[in-house]
Amino acid sequence: MAETKPNQAPDRFIRRLQKAMKEHPEKLSLNEVARRADLSPAYLSFLLNGKRNVPSNDAIARLAKVLNISQDELHRAAGKPNDLALEFFRKNEAGPIMRTLAEVPAGKLPAVRTWIEQFVKKQKRASSK
């Protein structure tokens, strides 16, 4: 696995941005992506060349919108929690929940995630009634 240097975004994040730029229907230039995402072209160039760390959640959201890719996908590629995850981590019960999940074997985590997603959907439906 490629080693990420200090102050460098993960390779998978950089590759995902580059792929999205290359595959964008408008074939956006670096300068155009930077302009539309309200970032400096120099910053975006440094980011794409591995000379900058992962951008803020706000910048990730703007890049995702400009490049027509999901924020969740970019957050996963960046190895960075999104705003909803950060909000969860601030809750009192987050610590015990995370400690419980840490004991779940890695192969079982997808099933746990599916169960949690179904539980959350049911709770949303029940609260909207």
Secondary structure by P-SEA (a helix, b strand, c coil): ccccccccccaaaaaaaaaaaaaccccccaaaaaaaacccaaaaaaaaacccccccaaaaaaaaaaacccaaaaaaaaccccaaaaaaaaccaaaaaaaaaaaccccaaaaaaaaaaaaaaaaaaaaac
